[in-house]
Amino acid sequence: MLDTSRTLHGRVALVTGAARGQGRAHAVRLAREGADIVAIDICGSVSDTVTYPPATGEDLAETARAIEAEGGKALARAVDIRDLSALQAVVADAVARFGRLDILVANAGVLSWGRLFELSEEQWDTVIDVNLNGTWRTVRAAVPAMIEAGNGGSIVIVSSSAGLKATPGNGHYAASKHGLVGLTNSLALEVGEYGIRVNSIHPYSVDTPMIDPDAMMKLFAEYPSFLHSFPPVPYRPATSDGADGRGGFMPPEEVADIVAWLAGPGSGSTTGNQIAVDSGALKY
């Protein structure tokens, strides 16, 4: 029997970049709250300029299994968010299957490293086209369906701490994530009349494959002054599962808790806001 007391019972959420990392955590967490999930990911290489291994089709299948283990229905598709027609097709399929679309978590993104004046055109174009243009295409595909459903809803744009402060060595990433702030705030004003809320979250040092220690350490070794622009990973309190309370990367499940709150009724008066999910790192 379905638990109708769950905060997202009967809702349908589209999560991009859902094959692993933050995207998987968001999808599973929303399913735990009662939502059915449309989980999409490119499931392959975006560009040779992105050096960490890409997600795979099996990763996305594992996400679907995890959603179903929480009691949710899963529609999982390999989709490149740079492809508007593919996004529109999966949204149409989702509405045909589930009858509605209520929540969008625009999570998909990529990262590479280099000084702005030394980046190749492909490095710049890949990061901007996935992180900023791809998020706009996702919004373009999903929002008309959310409005048509007539149920209001919530959009969570996954930016980064780099969307709130300067970060040398990945300025193209920072530019894309700053751009998402403008997208968030303008969209919040445009869709508020339909009962749709829009907020951006800004995580820092989340334990996902995007954290590429070799690439980071190579850059910091060559340009040690850059390191001072990256706050130390904050102290994390000891937990009941035995964590010792020292600094460490944030588990993606902790970010997903914030996403679930923003997707649900408890954040009903919150829109057009930038929410740091950084354990206080940006205060250092």
Residue pairs with C-beta under 8 A, 6 or more apart in sequence:
2 9
2 34
2 71
3 9
3 34
3 71
4 10
4 34
6 32
6 33
6 34
7 33
7 34
7 260
7 264
7 265
7 266
8 30
8 33
8 34
8 35
8 103
8 260
8 263
8 264
9 33
9 34
9 35
10 34
11 30
11 34
11 35
11 36
11 100
11 102
11 103
11 263
12 35
12 36
12 37
12 38
12 94
12 98
12 99
12 100
12 101
12 102
12 103
13 27
13 30
13 35
13 36
13 37
13 38
13 102
13 103
13 104
13 105
13 263
14 37
14 38
14 40
14 90
14 91
14 94
14 101
14 103
14 104
14 105
14 138
14 142
15 23
15 26
15 27
15 30
15 37
15 38
15 39
15 40
15 105
15 107
16 23
16 40
16 41
16 79
16 81
16 105
16 106
16 107
16 108
16 134
16 138
17 23
17 40
17 41
17 55
17 81
17 107
17 108
17 109
18 24
18 26
18 27
18 37
18 39
18 40
18 41
18 60
18 63
18 76
18 107
19 39
19 41
19 43
19 55
19 56
19 59
19 60
19 62
19 63
20 41
20 55
20 59
20 62
20 63
20 208
20 209
21 55
21 206
21 208
21 209
21 210
21 252
22 107
22 158
22 203
22 206
22 208
22 252
22 255
22 256
23 39
23 41
23 63
23 105
23 107
23 108
24 59
24 62
24 63
24 66
24 252
25 251
25 252
25 253
25 255
25 256
26 105
26 107
26 156
26 252
26 255
26 256
26 259
26 260
27 37
27 39
27 63
27 66
27 67
27 74
27 105
28 63
28 66
28 67
28 70
28 256
29 253
29 256
29 257
29 259
29 260
30 37
30 72
30 103
30 105
30 256
30 259
30 260
30 263
31 37
31 66
31 67
31 68
31 70
31 71
31 72
31 74
32 70
32 71
32 72
32 260
33 260
33 263
33 264
34 71
34 72
35 72
35 102
35 103
35 263
36 72
36 73
36 74
36 75
36 98
37 67
37 72
37 73
37 74
37 75
38 75
38 77
38 90
38 91
38 94
38 98
38 101
39 60
39 63
39 64
39 67
39 74
39 75
39 76
39 77
40 76
40 77
40 78
40 79
40 81
40 87
40 90
40 108
41 55
41 59
41 60
41 63
41 78
41 79
41 108
42 54
42 55
42 78
42 79
42 80
42 81
42 108
43 54
43 55
43 56
43 57
43 59
43 60
43 78
44 54
44 55
44 56
44 78
45 54
46 54
46 80
46 110
46 126
46 130
47 110
47 122
47 123
47 126
48 122
49 112
49 120
49 122
49 123
49 126
50 110
50 111
50 112
50 126
51 112
51 212
51 215
52 209
52 210
52 212
52 215
53 209
55 209
57 78
60 76
60 78
61 76
63 74
63 76
64 74
64 76
67 73
67 74
68 74
73 97
73 98
75 90
75 93
75 94
75 97
75 98
77 90
77 93
79 86
79 87
79 90
80 86
80 134
81 87
81 108
81 130
81 134
81 135
81 137
81 138
82 129
82 130
82 133
82 134
82 137
83 137
84 137
84 140
84 141
87 137
87 138
87 140
87 141
87 142
88 141
90 141
91 101
91 141
91 142
91 145
92 145
94 101
94 145
95 101
95 145
95 148
95 149
100 149
100 151
101 142
101 145
101 146
101 149
101 153
102 146
102 149
102 151
102 152
102 153
102 154
103 153
103 154
103 155
103 156
103 263
104 138
104 139
104 142
104 143
104 146
104 153
104 154
104 155
104 156
105 155
105 156
105 158
105 259
105 263
106 135
106 138
106 139
106 155
106 156
106 157
106 158
107 158
108 130
108 134
108 135
108 138
109 130
109 131
109 135
109 158
109 160
109 176
109 177
109 210
110 126
110 127
110 130
110 131
110 210
111 127
111 170
111 173
111 210
111 212
112 123
112 126
112 127
112 170
112 172
112 173
112 215
113 169
113 170
113 212
113 215
113 216
113 218
113 219
114 123
114 169
114 170
114 219
115 168
115 169
115 171
115 223
116 171
116 172
119 172
123 172
124 172
127 172
127 173
127 176
128 172
128 175
128 176
128 179
130 176
131 173
131 176
131 177
131 179
131 180
132 175
132 176
132 179
132 180
132 183
135 157
135 180
135 183
136 183
139 155
139 183
139 187
142 155
143 155
143 187
143 191
143 196
146 153
146 155
146 191
146 194
146 196
147 191
147 194
147 196
150 194
151 195
152 194
152 195
152 196
152 197
153 195
153 196
153 197
154 196
154 197
154 198
154 199
154 262
154 263
154 264
154 267
155 187
155 191
155 196
155 197
155 198
155 199
156 199
156 200
156 201
156 259
156 262
156 263
157 180
157 183
157 184
157 198
157 199
157 200
157 201
158 200
158 201
158 203
158 259
159 177
159 180
159 181
159 184
159 200
159 201
159 202
159 274
160 173
160 174
160 177
160 202
160 203
160 204
161 167
161 202
161 203
161 204
161 231
161 276
161 278
161 281
161 282
162 170
162 173
162 174
162 177
162 178
163 174
163 177
163 178
163 180
163 181
163 200
163 202
163 274
164 178
164 181
164 202
164 274
164 276
164 282
165 174
165 229
165 282
166 174
166 229
167 173
167 174
167 229
167 230
168 223
168 225
168 226
168 229
169 219
169 220
169 223
169 226
177 202
180 200
181 200
181 274
184 198
184 199
184 200
184 272
184 274
185 198
185 272
187 198
188 197
188 198
188 199
188 271
188 272
189 272
191 198
192 271
197 262
197 267
197 268
197 270
197 271
198 271
198 272
199 262
199 267
199 270
199 271
199 272
199 273
199 274
199 275
200 273
200 274
200 275
201 255
201 258
201 259
201 262
201 274
201 275
201 276
201 277
202 274
202 275
202 276
202 277
202 278
202 282
203 250
203 255
203 277
203 278
204 231
204 250
204 276
204 277
204 278
204 279
204 281
204 282
205 211
205 233
205 249
205 250
205 278
205 281
206 249
206 250
206 251
206 252
206 255
207 248
207 249
207 250
207 251
207 252
208 252
211 249
219 226
220 226
220 227
231 278
231 281
231 282
231 284
232 247
232 281
232 284
233 247
233 248
233 249
233 281
234 247
234 278
234 279
234 280
234 281
234 284
235 245
235 246
235 247
235 279
236 243
236 245
236 246
236 247
236 248
236 250
236 279
237 245
238 244
238 245
239 245
250 277
250 278
250 279
254 277
255 277
258 275
258 277
261 267
262 270
262 275
276 282
